[in-house]
């Protein structure tokens, strides 16, 4: 599996777009470089707020949630998912709404157990 992360990291080298930054965050989280992952995830989120593209921002928020989960930050994970859900609902992207809702429900069920 480590080889795949190396391939992904190499493919992202020199890429500076919002999704490349977000993807790098996820690669770093998988490598357990959680400080780096969180930094890249927050950078991607900040960059996504500079453009008028709600779906893109929602995708970045879902990535932030994944990184937050890896970093054992459930409050930040839930907040990112709620924000993503609101954006997906506003745009009417039903498959994404369902995916994010299920993740939030799973988090709530786990917290209650």
Residue pairs with C-beta under 8 A, 6 or more apart in sequence:
2 31
5 27
5 30
5 31
8 23
8 27
9 24
9 27
12 20
12 23
12 24
12 27
15 24
18 44
18 47
18 48
18 51
18 56
18 60
19 44
19 56
19 59
19 60
21 40
21 43
21 44
21 47
22 40
22 41
22 44
22 59
22 60
22 63
22 64
23 63
24 40
25 36
25 37
25 38
25 39
25 40
25 41
25 43
25 44
25 63
25 64
25 67
26 37
26 63
26 66
26 67
27 37
28 34
28 36
28 37
28 40
28 67
29 37
29 41
29 66
29 67
29 70
29 71
30 70
32 70
34 67
34 70
34 71
37 67
37 70
37 71
38 67
38 68
38 71
40 67
41 60
41 63
41 64
41 67
41 68
42 64
44 60
44 63
44 64
45 57
45 60
45 61
45 64
48 56
48 57
48 60
49 57
51 57
54 87
54 90
54 91
55 87
55 88
55 91
55 93
57 87
58 83
58 84
58 87
58 88
58 91
58 93
58 96
59 84
61 80
61 81
61 83
61 84
61 87
62 80
62 81
62 84
62 100
64 76
64 80
65 76
65 77
65 78
65 80
65 81
65 84
65 103
66 77
68 74
68 76
68 77
68 80
69 77
74 107
74 111
77 107
78 104
78 107
81 100
81 103
81 104
81 107
82 104
84 96
84 100
85 97
85 100
85 101
85 104
88 96
88 97
88 100
89 97
